[in-house]
Amino acid sequence: MKYDILNFKGLPGDLILAGNPRIKFYGPENENHSRRRFLSPDGKLFYKTWDSDYVRRNNLPNALDTGFYDEKLIPAFRALILDEDEVCRGYLMAAMEKGSIPPDDEFLQHIKEKTRKSKYFFYDFWRASIMEYEGKPCLIDLESVYPVCEYDFRKKQNKDVYEQKDHLIKNPDYRKFVEKLYKDIC
């Protein structure tokens, strides 16, 4: 998959904050979950950035390296944002035309196949994490990936540390698939 690398310090100074920054710290380790969203002045580009100690800073580059992501899962993806130490500080996407959409069967089968091959899963897979770009579904929150063999740990962490009552993976079909894959390979 082809994409650009942007320098965090070189981001445009005229970006428009999109919503409130999310400033969150969790657990006994005080994990940094803070992130910010911006739009370009013309509204055509979407930037998501985070601090250098963001807890999921390596997830997106790792998922790209394993081949989890491709143009079918993230057609609006344009660039990875790195700082001078090559720490991932966010990403750039083309802005989406429409709000969240449900995954169709083809998209669901494709993410399952990418999960099986890469051994990474997208834990935030549900309607609100799929937007429409040029008539196609596109995942957002791209750092929401982990290795399949971390599934049980992440499920427990989601409940105990982050105090989430919902399932780690909200889409029941994809959740069953990941649970079976976890049992088969880990």
DONU-820682 format. One record per residue: x, y, z of N, C-alpha, C, O in turn; residue in one letter. Coordinates in nm, 4 decimals, decimal comma. Layout:
SITE       n_px       n_py       n_pz      ca_px      ca_py      ca_pz       c_px       c_py       c_pz       o_px       o_py       o_pz   r
SITE          X          Y          Z          X          Y          Z          X          Y          Z          X          Y          Z   A
...
***
This chain:
SITE       n_px       n_py       n_pz      ca_px      ca_py      ca_pz       c_px       c_py       c_pz       o_px       o_py       o_pz   r
SITE     0,0839    -0,1178     0,0000     0,0000     0,0000     0,0000     0,0886     0,1243     0,0000     0,1823     0,1340     0,0792   M
SITE     0,0598     0,2164    -0,0861     0,1399     0,3371    -0,0999     0,0803     0,4498    -0,0141    -0,0408     0,4720    -0,0140   K
SITE     0,1675     0,5198     0,0583     0,1256     0,6354     0,1371     0,2478     0,7233     0,1623     0,3616     0,6789     0,1474   Y
SITE     0,2231     0,8471     0,2003     0,3302     0,9423     0,2289     0,3657     0,9388     0,3773     0,2904     0,8874     0,4599   D
SITE     0,4817     0,9947     0,4084     0,5244     1,0168     0,5467     0,5325     1,1679     0,5660     0,6013     1,2367     0,4906   I
SITE     0,4634     1,2190     0,6655     0,4673     1,3619     0,6971     0,5437     1,3836     0,8267     0,5406     1,3000     0,9171   L
SITE     0,6126     1,4973     0,8345     0,6840     1,5348     0,9554     0,5867     1,6075     1,0484     0,5220     1,7042     1,0082   N
SITE     0,5772     1,5611     1,1709     0,4847     1,6188     1,2682     0,5069     1,7698     1,2842     0,4108     1,8467     1,2877   F
SITE     0,6318     1,8112     1,2937     0,6613     1,9542     1,3113     0,6315     2,0344     1,1855     0,6206     2,1568     1,1920   K
SITE     0,6181     1,9682     1,0715     0,5915     2,0373     0,9470     0,4445     2,0463     0,9101     0,4109     2,0903     0,8001   G
SITE     0,3560     2,0051     1,0011     0,2127     2,0130     0,9708     0,1707     2,1591     0,9552     0,2265     2,2470     1,0209   L
SITE     0,0742     2,1849     0,8700     0,0296     2,3242     0,8496    -0,0165     2,3886     0,9805    -0,0763     2,3227     1,0657   P
SITE     0,0117     2,5166     0,9950    -0,0253     2,5889     1,1159    -0,1686     2,6384     1,1160    -0,2167     2,6887     1,2175   G
SITE    -0,2379     2,6246     1,0029    -0,3741     2,6778     0,9938    -0,4826     2,5690     1,0033    -0,5958     2,5890     0,9593   D
SITE    -0,4465     2,4549     1,0608    -0,5457     2,3480     1,0754    -0,6551     2,3904     1,1722    -0,6311     2,4662     1,2662   L
SITE    -0,7747     2,3405     1,1478    -0,8915     2,3752     1,2289    -0,9251     2,2574     1,3200    -0,9477     2,1460     1,2727   I
SITE    -0,9283     2,2824     1,4497    -0,9621     2,1784     1,5452    -1,1037     2,1271     1,5165    -1,1980     2,2058     1,5089   L
SITE    -1,1181     1,9960     1,5008    -1,2485     1,9340     1,4716    -1,2993     1,8681     1,5996    -1,2593     1,7562     1,6317   A
SITE    -1,3852     1,9353     1,6713    -1,4349     1,8829     1,7986    -1,3367     1,9124     1,9098    -1,2319     1,9735     1,8887   G
SITE    -1,3727     1,8679     2,0275    -1,2866     1,8886     2,1434    -1,1738     1,7864     2,1441    -1,1937     1,6708     2,1066   N
SITE    -1,0546     1,8294     2,1872    -0,9473     1,7301     2,2028    -0,9889     1,6279     2,3081    -1,0560     1,6622     2,4054   P
SITE    -0,9499     1,5050     2,2888    -0,9778     1,4029     2,3893    -0,8535     1,3907     2,4765    -0,7494     1,3436     2,4307   R
SITE    -0,8643     1,4321     2,5994    -0,7531     1,4252     2,6943    -0,7923     1,3233     2,8003    -0,8735     1,3520     2,8882   I
SITE    -0,7338     1,2039     2,7914    -0,7697     1,0936     2,8820    -0,6446     1,0186     2,9243    -0,5523     0,9982     2,8455   K
SITE    -0,6439     0,9781     3,0507    -0,5392     0,8932     3,1061    -0,6081     0,7840     3,1860    -0,7022     0,8109     3,2607   F
SITE    -0,5606     0,6587     3,1699    -0,6268     0,5454     3,2343    -0,5286     0,4597     3,3135    -0,4090     0,4541     3,2851   Y
SITE    -0,5846     0,3939     3,4134    -0,5174     0,2864     3,4846    -0,4064     0,3282     3,5767    -0,3715     0,4459     3,5865   G
SITE    -0,3501     0,2275     3,6455    -0,2440     0,2536     3,7418    -0,1164     0,3069     3,6757    -0,0354     0,3727     3,7410   P
SITE    -0,0988     0,2786     3,5472     0,0180     0,3269     3,4736    -0,0053     0,4675     3,4181     0,0854     0,5282     3,3611   E
SITE    -0,1284     0,5192     3,4354    -0,1642     0,6505     3,3838    -0,1367     0,6600     3,2325    -0,0737     0,7545     3,1851   N
SITE    -0,1861     0,5586     3,1582    -0,1647     0,5515     3,0141    -0,2260     0,6715     2,9434    -0,3388     0,7111     2,9727   E
SITE    -0,1513     0,7285     2,8506    -0,1974     0,8439     2,7749    -0,2836     0,7979     2,6577    -0,2359     0,7285     2,5679   N
SITE    -0,4094     0,8365     2,6593    -0,5047     0,8069     2,5516    -0,5518     0,9354     2,4838    -0,6572     0,9372     2,4201   H
SITE    -0,4750     1,0414     2,4973    -0,5155     1,1728     2,4461    -0,4886     1,1833     2,2962    -0,3858     1,1372     2,2467   S
SITE    -0,5833     1,2450     2,2250    -0,5677     1,2652     2,0811    -0,6509     1,3842     2,0360    -0,7416     1,4302     2,1055   R
SITE    -0,6168     1,4319     1,9175    -0,6814     1,5497     1,8624    -0,7126     1,5269     1,7151    -0,6425     1,4532     1,6457   R
SITE    -0,8191     1,5915     1,6690    -0,8592     1,5814     1,5280    -0,8634     1,7207     1,4678    -0,9085     1,8161     1,5311   R
SITE    -0,8155     1,7307     1,3440    -0,8115     1,8590     1,2738    -0,8591     1,8423     1,1308    -0,8509     1,7338     1,0733   F
SITE    -0,9084     1,9503     1,0748    -0,9415     1,9581     0,9325    -0,8544     2,0647     0,8683    -0,8164     2,1627     0,9324   L
SITE    -0,8234     2,0443     0,7414    -0,7556     2,1493     0,6656    -0,8544     2,2643     0,6468    -0,9753     2,2426     0,6549   S
SITE    -0,8062     2,3857     0,6221    -0,8975     2,4998     0,6057    -1,0035     2,4793     0,4976    -1,1145     2,5311     0,5097   P
SITE    -0,9708     2,4043     0,3924    -1,0694     2,3796     0,2864    -1,1615     2,2617     0,3178    -1,2526     2,2321     0,2405   D
SITE    -1,1380     2,1937     0,4317    -1,2230     2,0822     0,4737    -1,2002     1,9530     0,3972    -1,2777     1,8586     0,4125   G
SITE    -1,0968     1,9464     0,3159    -1,0741     1,8273     0,2329    -0,9830     1,7239     0,2961    -0,9791     1,6095     0,2510   K
SITE    -0,9091     1,7623     0,4007    -0,8160     1,6701     0,4662    -0,8458     1,6611     0,6152    -0,8826     1,7597     0,6791   L
SITE    -0,8289     1,5408     0,6691    -0,8533     1,5115     0,8100    -0,7228     1,4634     0,8717    -0,6611     1,3693     0,8219   F
SITE    -0,6810     1,5278     0,9798    -0,5596     1,4900     1,0517    -0,5996     1,4391     1,1895    -0,6813     1,5011     1,2576   Y
SITE    -0,5432     1,3277     1,2302    -0,5602     1,2805     1,3679    -0,4198     1,2725     1,4266    -0,3324     1,2051     1,3722   K
SITE    -0,3993     1,3418     1,5382    -0,2669     1,3444     1,6002    -0,2767     1,3070     1,7477    -0,3831     1,3130     1,8092   T
SITE    -0,1621     1,2684     1,8016    -0,1538     1,2325     1,9432    -0,0148     1,2638     1,9952     0,0761     1,2972     1,9192   W
SITE    -0,0001     1,2521     2,1284     0,1269     1,2793     2,1950     0,2269     1,1676     2,1667     0,1891     1,0579     2,1255   D
SITE     0,3540     1,1967     2,1891     0,4590     1,0973     2,1619     0,4499     0,9769     2,2549     0,5034     0,8708     2,2226   S
SITE     0,3834     0,9904     2,3694     0,3683     0,8771     2,4615     0,2275     0,8160     2,4563     0,1886     0,7418     2,5464   D
SITE     0,1524     0,8470     2,3517     0,0182     0,7893     2,3331     0,0283     0,6375     2,3374     0,1170     0,5791     2,2752   Y
SITE    -0,0606     0,5748     2,4094    -0,0522     0,4315     2,4344    -0,0586     0,3468     2,3060    -0,0016     0,2378     2,3014   V
SITE    -0,1267     0,3956     2,2031    -0,1391     0,3182     2,0791    -0,0554     0,3750     1,9644    -0,0877     0,3532     1,8476   R
SITE     0,0505     0,4466     1,9963     0,1301     0,5150     1,8938     0,1921     0,4190     1,7914     0,2127     0,4584     1,6766   R
SITE     0,2222     0,2951     1,8294     0,2857     0,2007     1,7366     0,1867     0,1125     1,6617     0,2257     0,0422     1,5685   N
SITE     0,0611     0,1147     1,7002    -0,0357     0,0218     1,6423    -0,0541     0,0393     1,4923    -0,0520    -0,0588     1,4180   N
SITE    -0,0721     0,1622     1,4470    -0,0940     0,1855     1,3047     0,0287     0,1464     1,2217     0,0133     0,0727     1,1243   L
SITE     0,1504     0,1925     1,2560     0,2655     0,1483     1,1763     0,2824    -0,0040     1,1760     0,3174    -0,0620     1,0732   P
SITE     0,2580    -0,0685     1,2892     0,2696    -0,2152     1,2946     0,1665    -0,2816     1,2040     0,1984    -0,3771     1,1332   N
SITE     0,0436    -0,2316     1,2058    -0,0610    -0,2893     1,1208    -0,0298    -0,2673     0,9732    -0,0560    -0,3547     0,8906   A
SITE     0,0260    -0,1512     0,9395     0,0672    -0,1270     0,8007     0,1779    -0,2247     0,7606     0,1762    -0,2793     0,6502   L
SITE     0,2742    -0,2465     0,8510     0,3858    -0,3372     0,8218     0,3402    -0,4815     0,8002     0,3984    -0,5534     0,7190   D
SITE     0,2370    -0,5238     0,8720     0,1894    -0,6625     0,8578     0,1006    -0,6816     0,7350     0,0698    -0,7946     0,6970   T
SITE     0,0601    -0,5718     0,6738    -0,0300    -0,5808     0,5592    -0,1763    -0,5856     0,5981    -0,2611    -0,6151     0,5138   G
SITE    -0,2085    -0,5573     0,7240    -0,3490    -0,5575     0,7636    -0,4281    -0,4561     0,6821    -0,5336    -0,4880     0,6272   F
SITE    -0,3766    -0,3343     0,6746    -0,4478    -0,2298     0,6018    -0,4154    -0,2355     0,4531    -0,3032    -0,2668     0,4133   Y
SITE    -0,5148    -0,2050     0,3733    -0,4976    -0,1907     0,2293    -0,5950    -0,0846     0,1793    -0,6713    -0,0268     0,2567   D
SITE    -0,5910    -0,0601     0,0485    -0,6749     0,0440    -0,0102    -0,8238     0,0141     0,0027    -0,9062     0,1054    -0,0033   E
SITE    -0,8584    -0,1117     0,0203    -1,0004    -0,1464     0,0343    -1,0517    -0,1143     0,1749    -1,1672    -0,0744     0,1898   K
SITE    -0,9686    -0,1309     0,2782    -1,0105    -0,1010     0,4154    -1,0009     0,0481     0,4469    -1,0826     0,1018     0,5217   L
SITE    -0,9002     0,1149     0,3893    -0,8798     0,2559     0,4208    -0,8495     0,3361     0,2928    -0,7390     0,3880     0,2770   I
SITE    -0,9477     0,3459     0,2015    -0,9226     0,4164     0,0753    -0,8917     0,5648     0,0916    -0,8330     0,6246     0,0014   P
SITE    -0,9291     0,6257     0,2031    -0,9037     0,7688     0,2238    -0,7684     0,7966     0,2890    -0,7308     0,9128     0,3042   A
SITE    -0,6949     0,6929     0,3276    -0,5665     0,7100     0,3960    -0,4649     0,7726     0,3017    -0,4500     0,7297     0,1873   F
SITE    -0,3944     0,8756     0,3515    -0,2969     0,9451     0,2687    -0,1552     0,9414     0,3251    -0,0593     0,9291     0,2488   R
SITE    -0,1399     0,9520     0,4585    -0,0043     0,9632     0,5131     0,0018     0,9246     0,6596    -0,0949     0,9378     0,7346   A
SITE     0,1176     0,8771     0,6967     0,1529     0,8524     0,8359     0,2283     0,9765     0,8829     0,3102     1,0309     0,8088   L
SITE     0,2017     1,0210     1,0039     0,2696     1,1389     1,0581     0,3701     1,0920     1,1631     0,3326     1,0290     1,2620   I
SITE     0,4978     1,1231     1,1409     0,6050     1,0830     1,2315     0,6768     1,2064     1,2844     0,6811     1,3101     1,2183   L
SITE     0,7334     1,1939     1,4052     0,8146     1,3041     1,4572     0,9608     1,2811     1,4208     0,9935     1,1859     1,3500   D
SITE     1,0477     1,3678     1,4692     1,1906     1,3590     1,4348     1,2560     1,2311     1,4859     1,3604     1,1914     1,4342   E
SITE     1,1977     1,1659     1,5857     1,2487     1,0389     1,6368     1,1816     0,9183     1,5700     1,2005     0,8042     1,6121   D
SITE     1,1032     0,9456     1,4654     1,0281     0,8448     1,3897     0,9209     0,7746     1,4741     0,8847     0,6600     1,4475   E
SITE     0,8714     0,8448     1,5753     0,7578     0,7970     1,6542     0,6312     0,8388     1,5801     0,6192     0,9536     1,5374   V
SITE     0,5374     0,7466     1,5649     0,4123     0,7800     1,4966     0,3335     0,8771     1,5833     0,3074     0,8512     1,7007   C
SITE     0,2963     0,9895     1,5227     0,2225     1,0933     1,5937     0,0837     1,1150     1,5351     0,0119     1,2064     1,5756   R
SITE     0,0454     1,0283     1,4371    -0,0879     1,0403     1,3819    -0,0919     1,0002     1,2363    -0,0023     0,9328     1,1855   G
SITE    -0,1985     1,0436     1,1699    -0,2153     1,0107     1,0285    -0,3024     1,1147     0,9598    -0,3698     1,1954     1,0239   Y
SITE    -0,2985     1,1099     0,8275    -0,3745     1,2009     0,7424    -0,4652     1,1189     0,6520    -0,4230     1,0190     0,5937   L
SITE    -0,5902     1,1623     0,6411    -0,6861     1,0994     0,5503    -0,7586     1,2083     0,4722    -0,7664     1,3232     0,5156   M
SITE    -0,8105     1,1707     0,3578    -0,9033     1,2597     0,2888    -1,0292     1,2658     0,3746    -1,0669     1,1667     0,4372   A
SITE    -1,0936     1,3811     0,3776    -1,2163     1,3946     0,4562    -1,3261     1,3066     0,3965    -1,3325     1,2877     0,2751   A
SITE    -1,4106     1,2541     0,4815    -1,5190     1,1649     0,4388    -1,6420     1,2462     0,4010    -1,6660     1,3548     0,4540   M
SITE    -1,7197     1,1907     0,3076    -1,8408     1,2590     0,2633    -1,9593     1,2345     0,3556    -2,0420     1,3236     0,3753   E
SITE    -1,9684     1,1160     0,4117    -2,0867     1,0802     0,4900    -2,0467     1,0249     0,6254    -1,9336     0,9815     0,6467   K
SITE    -2,1429     1,0279     0,7158    -2,1231     0,9737     0,8489    -2,1135     0,8225     0,8481    -2,0982     0,7604     0,7428   G
SITE    -2,1224     0,7653     0,9635    -2,1017     0,6219     0,9794    -2,2006     0,5399     0,8968    -2,3164     0,5773     0,8785   S
SITE    -2,1505     0,4271     0,8477    -2,2317     0,3348     0,7684    -2,2088     0,1930     0,8193    -2,1013     0,1632     0,8713   I
SITE    -2,3071     0,1054     0,8057    -2,2852    -0,0332     0,8480    -2,1970    -0,1057     0,7465    -2,2010    -0,0746     0,6275   P
SITE    -2,1172    -0,2025     0,7932    -2,0342    -0,2772     0,6982    -2,1211    -0,3710     0,6143    -2,2108    -0,4367     0,6669   P
SITE    -2,0940    -0,3770     0,4834    -2,1640    -0,4747     0,4015    -2,0886    -0,6076     0,4099    -1,9790    -0,6139     0,4655   D
SITE    -2,1477    -0,7134     0,3545    -2,0875    -0,8469     0,3642    -1,9491    -0,8530     0,3004    -1,8590    -0,9184     0,3529   D
SITE    -1,9325    -0,7853     0,1880    -1,8034    -0,7872     0,1193    -1,6942    -0,7234     0,2058    -1,5829    -0,7752     0,2148   E
SITE    -1,7272    -0,6110     0,2688    -1,6313    -0,5424     0,3556    -1,5990    -0,6291     0,4774    -1,4831    -0,6402     0,5172   F
SITE    -1,7010    -0,6897     0,5356    -1,6810    -0,7773     0,6509    -1,5918    -0,8958     0,6141    -1,5010    -0,9299     0,6899   L
SITE    -1,6157    -0,9583     0,5007    -1,5333    -1,0717     0,4578    -1,3893    -1,0273     0,4326    -1,2949    -1,1007     0,4619   Q
SITE    -1,3732    -0,9075     0,3783    -1,2384    -0,8579     0,3502    -1,1609    -0,8323     0,4801    -1,0437    -0,8686     0,4900   H
SITE    -1,2243    -0,7712     0,5781    -1,1524    -0,7461     0,7037    -1,1205    -0,8783     0,7746    -1,0176    -0,8896     0,8411   I
SITE    -1,2071    -0,9763     0,7607    -1,1765    -1,1082     0,8183    -1,0544    -1,1699     0,7506    -0,9672    -1,2258     0,8172   K
SITE    -1,0490    -1,1594     0,6189    -0,9352    -1,2151     0,5456    -0,8053    -1,1426     0,5815    -0,7015    -1,2064     0,5992   E
SITE    -0,8107    -1,0103     0,5921    -0,6915    -0,9341     0,6309    -0,6494    -0,9686     0,7739    -0,5302    -0,9722     0,8045   K
SITE    -0,7467    -0,9938     0,8611    -0,7176    -1,0341     0,9986    -0,6496    -1,1703     1,0002    -0,5498    -1,1901     1,0695   T
SITE    -0,7035    -1,2630     0,9242    -0,6458    -1,3986     0,9193    -0,5020    -1,3949     0,8675    -0,4136    -1,4593     0,9240   R
SITE    -0,4792    -1,3203     0,7614    -0,3459    -1,3174     0,7006    -0,2442    -1,2403     0,7839    -0,1306    -1,2853     0,7988   K
SITE    -0,2824    -1,1260     0,8380    -0,1879    -1,0396     0,9103    -0,1752    -1,0765     1,0576    -0,0759    -1,0439     1,1227   S
SITE    -0,2776    -1,1453     1,1095    -0,2866    -1,1786     1,2520    -0,3007    -1,0526     1,3384    -0,2574    -1,0491     1,4536   K
SITE    -0,3617    -0,9507     1,2804    -0,4004    -0,8288     1,3511    -0,5514    -0,8160     1,3428    -0,6121    -0,8558     1,2435   Y
SITE    -0,6128    -0,7598     1,4481    -0,7572    -0,7372     1,4442    -0,7879    -0,5911     1,4762    -0,7145    -0,5238     1,5485   F
SITE    -0,8981    -0,5453     1,4199    -0,9454    -0,4082     1,4392    -1,0523    -0,4142     1,5468    -1,1659    -0,4531     1,5195   F
SITE    -1,0171    -0,3761     1,6691    -1,1093    -0,3971     1,7810    -1,2271    -0,3001     1,7816    -1,3274    -0,3266     1,8479   Y
SITE    -1,2177    -0,1913     1,7115    -1,3230    -0,0901     1,7136    -1,4191    -0,1079     1,5956    -1,4778    -0,0108     1,5477   D
SITE    -1,4349    -0,2317     1,5494    -1,5125    -0,2588     1,4289    -1,6621    -0,2577     1,4594    -1,7180    -0,3537     1,5124   F
SITE    -1,7236    -0,1472     1,4244    -1,8684    -0,1311     1,4356    -1,9073    -0,0112     1,3508    -1,8211     0,0583     1,2970   W
SITE    -2,0344     0,0123     1,3391    -2,0876     0,1146     1,2485    -2,0189     0,2510     1,2623    -1,9873     0,3140     1,1613   R
SITE    -1,9957     0,2966     1,3832    -1,9392     0,4301     1,4041    -1,7939     0,4420     1,3587    -1,7425     0,5533     1,3477   A
SITE    -1,7282     0,3325     1,3328    -1,5884     0,3352     1,2892    -1,5733     0,3094     1,1398    -1,4632     0,2825     1,0916   S
SITE    -1,6828     0,3174     1,0680    -1,6797     0,3012     0,9228    -1,7503     0,4223     0,8615    -1,8681     0,4469     0,8875   I
SITE    -1,6772     0,4960     0,7808    -1,7315     0,6133     0,7128    -1,7364     0,5838     0,5633    -1,6832     0,4831     0,5166   M
SITE    -1,7995     0,6710     0,4912    -1,8060     0,6538     0,3462    -1,7112     0,7510     0,2774    -1,7119     0,8709     0,3055   E
SITE    -1,6291     0,6975     0,1863    -1,5378     0,7784     0,1071    -1,5521     0,7396    -0,0397    -1,5261     0,6253    -0,0772   Y
SITE    -1,5933     0,8344    -0,1218    -1,6139     0,8114    -0,2657    -1,7005     0,6882    -0,2905    -1,6724     0,6078    -0,3793   E
SITE    -1,8064     0,6748    -0,2102    -1,9006     0,5645    -0,2266    -1,8542     0,4314    -0,1699    -1,9226     0,3302    -0,1854   G
SITE    -1,7381     0,4303    -0,1040    -1,6830     0,3059    -0,0491    -1,6705     0,3170     0,1024    -1,6505     0,4266     0,1547   K
SITE    -1,6823     0,2040     0,1740    -1,6587     0,2077     0,3186    -1,5112     0,2312     0,3479    -1,4239     0,1893     0,2718   P
SITE    -1,4847     0,2988     0,4591    -1,3477     0,3296     0,4995    -1,3412     0,3289     0,6517    -1,4185     0,3980     0,7180   C
SITE    -1,2491     0,2508     0,7065    -1,2300     0,2503     0,8514    -1,1707     0,3835     0,8964    -1,0959     0,4482     0,8231   L
SITE    -1,2061     0,4225     1,0183    -1,1435     0,5368     1,0846    -1,0856     0,4863     1,2168    -1,0964     0,3677     1,2478   I
SITE    -1,0254     0,5740     1,2932    -0,9599     0,5347     1,4185    -0,8594     0,4230     1,3916    -0,8663     0,3156     1,4514   D
SITE    -0,7667     0,4501     1,3011    -0,6771     0,3479     1,2469    -0,5792     0,2885     1,3473    -0,5189     0,1847     1,3202   L
SITE    -0,5624     0,3520     1,4616    -0,4748     0,2960     1,5650    -0,5461     0,1896     1,6488    -0,4881     0,1362     1,7433   E
SITE    -0,6704     0,1588     1,6150    -0,7523     0,0630     1,6913    -0,7268    -0,0809     1,6486    -0,8209    -0,1550     1,6201   S
SITE    -0,6011    -0,1203     1,6441    -0,5620    -0,2553     1,6018    -0,4631    -0,3150     1,7001    -0,3825    -0,2446     1,7610   V
SITE    -0,4713    -0,4458     1,7139    -0,3772    -0,5195     1,7981    -0,3512    -0,6563     1,7369    -0,4308    -0,7043     1,6562   Y
SITE    -0,2395    -0,7200     1,7749    -0,2174    -0,8582     1,7317    -0,3267    -0,9495     1,7880    -0,3713    -0,9319     1,9014   P
SITE    -0,3683    -1,0454     1,7087    -0,4738    -1,1393     1,7501    -0,4372    -1,2077     1,8817    -0,5241    -1,2287     1,9662   V
SITE    -0,3108    -1,2423     1,9000    -0,2713    -1,3142     2,0219    -0,2781    -1,2287     2,1480    -0,2545    -1,2791     2,2578   C
SITE    -0,3097    -1,1013     2,1342    -0,3345    -1,0145     2,2504    -0,4834    -1,0015     2,2804    -0,5223    -0,9245     2,3683   E
SITE    -0,5666    -1,0757     2,2085    -0,7115    -1,0567     2,2206    -0,7607    -1,0708     2,3649    -0,8287    -0,9810     2,4146   Y
SITE    -0,7288    -1,1797     2,4328    -0,7780    -1,1984     2,5703    -0,7270    -1,0891     2,6642    -0,8022    -1,0380     2,7472   D
SITE    -0,5995    -1,0535     2,6508    -0,5439    -0,9464     2,7341    -0,6181    -0,8155     2,7093    -0,6547    -0,7463     2,8043   F
SITE    -0,6407    -0,7808     2,5828    -0,7079    -0,6548     2,5496    -0,8540    -0,6552     2,5941    -0,9075    -0,5519     2,6344   R
SITE    -0,9176    -0,7707     2,5867    -1,0564    -0,7817     2,6331    -1,0641    -0,7558     2,7839    -1,1516    -0,6827     2,8303   K
SITE    -0,9730    -0,8155     2,8592    -0,9696    -0,7958     3,0038    -0,9329    -0,6508     3,0377    -0,9923    -0,5904     3,1271   K
SITE    -0,8361    -0,5966     2,9667    -0,7957    -0,4581     2,9877    -0,9116    -0,3625     2,9591    -0,9323    -0,2661     3,0328   Q
SITE    -0,9852    -0,3885     2,8547    -1,0991    -0,3048     2,8174    -1,2011    -0,2985     2,9308    -1,2584    -0,1932     2,9588   N
SITE    -1,2224    -0,4113     2,9945    -1,3211    -0,4196     3,1033    -1,2654    -0,3651     3,2352    -1,3296    -0,2828     3,3005   K
SITE    -1,1472    -0,4107     3,2737    -1,0941    -0,3800     3,4068    -1,0290    -0,2420     3,4182    -1,0515    -0,1706     3,5159   D
SITE    -0,9495    -0,2050     3,3200    -0,8760    -0,0786     3,3276    -0,9583     0,0366     3,2710    -0,9691     0,1425     3,3327   V
SITE    -1,0164     0,0149     3,1530    -1,0888     0,1230     3,0872    -1,2358     0,1284     3,1278    -1,3085     0,2199     3,0892   Y
SITE    -1,2789     0,0295     3,2061    -1,4146     0,0229     3,2604    -1,5222     0,0289     3,1520    -1,6264     0,0921     3,1692   E
SITE    -1,4947    -0,0382     3,0400    -1,5914    -0,0464     2,9312    -1,6812    -0,1671     2,9538    -1,6322    -0,2770     2,9798   Q
SITE    -1,8102    -0,1478     2,9443    -1,9037    -0,2573     2,9667    -1,9346    -0,3333     2,8385    -1,9757    -0,4493     2,8429   K
SITE    -1,9147    -0,2673     2,7230    -1,9419    -0,3319     2,5951    -1,8334    -0,4336     2,5628    -1,7292    -0,4393     2,6281   D
SITE    -1,8605    -0,5122     2,4620    -1,7598    -0,6047     2,4118    -1,6423    -0,5267     2,3551    -1,6578    -0,4127     2,3111   H
SITE    -1,5250    -0,5883     2,3562    -1,4085    -0,5272     2,2941    -1,4357    -0,5028     2,1457    -1,4040    -0,3960     2,0933   L
SITE    -1,4943    -0,6017     2,0780    -1,5344    -0,5878     1,9379    -1,6862    -0,5891     1,9360    -1,7479    -0,6898     1,9706   I
SITE    -1,7463    -0,4793     1,8962    -1,8920    -0,4680     1,9032    -1,9651    -0,5439     1,7938    -2,0782    -0,5876     1,8154   K
SITE    -1,9042    -0,5611     1,6767    -1,9686    -0,6356     1,5699    -1,9637    -0,7847     1,6048    -1,8548    -0,8419     1,6096   N
SITE    -2,0794    -0,8499     1,6294    -2,0781    -0,9886     1,6785    -2,0175    -1,0890     1,5796    -1,9517    -1,1839     1,6222   P
SITE    -2,0377    -1,0707     1,4516    -1,9827    -1,1624     1,3523    -1,8299    -1,1559     1,3511    -1,7627    -1,2590     1,3529   D
SITE    -1,7765    -1,0354     1,3481    -1,6314    -1,0182     1,3481    -1,5722    -1,0634     1,4819    -1,4652    -1,1242     1,4847   Y
SITE    -1,6407    -1,0341     1,5922    -1,5930    -1,0769     1,7241    -1,5800    -1,2287     1,7306    -1,4790    -1,2799     1,7789   R
SITE    -1,6810    -1,3012     1,6827    -1,6747    -1,4485     1,6830    -1,5595    -1,4982     1,5975    -1,4914    -1,5943     1,6332   K
SITE    -1,5381    -1,4324     1,4844    -1,4278    -1,4704     1,3957    -1,2933    -1,4524     1,4671    -1,2093    -1,5424     1,4644   F
SITE    -1,2727    -1,3367     1,5306    -1,1463    -1,3094     1,5993    -1,1277    -1,4045     1,7171    -1,0167    -1,4525     1,7401   V
SITE    -1,2334    -1,4323     1,7916    -1,2235    -1,5259     1,9044    -1,1823    -1,6651     1,8576    -1,1000    -1,7305     1,9217   E
SITE    -1,2385    -1,7098     1,7475    -1,2021    -1,8422     1,6933    -1,0584    -1,8418     1,6445    -0,9841    -1,9366     1,6704   K
SITE    -1,0182    -1,7370     1,5747    -0,8802    -1,7268     1,5264    -0,7834    -1,7260     1,6434    -0,6792    -1,7915     1,6385   L
SITE    -0,8172    -1,6518     1,7493    -0,7342    -1,6478     1,8696    -0,7158    -1,7893     1,9262    -0,6040    -1,8290     1,9590   Y
SITE    -0,8236    -1,8639     1,9372    -0,8166    -2,0008     1,9905    -0,7346    -2,0932     1,8992    -0,6655    -2,1835     1,9465   K
SITE    -0,7433    -2,0692     1,7698    -0,6732    -2,1553     1,6740    -0,5230    -2,1293     1,6664    -0,4457    -2,2223     1,6438   D
SITE    -0,4804    -2,0038     1,6850    -0,3385    -1,9727     1,6593    -0,2592    -1,9305     1,7824    -0,1363    -1,9259     1,7759   I
SITE    -0,3241    -1,8998     1,8933    -0,2491    -1,8442     2,0075    -0,2380    -1,9427     2,1235    -0,1781    -1,9106     2,2262   C
***
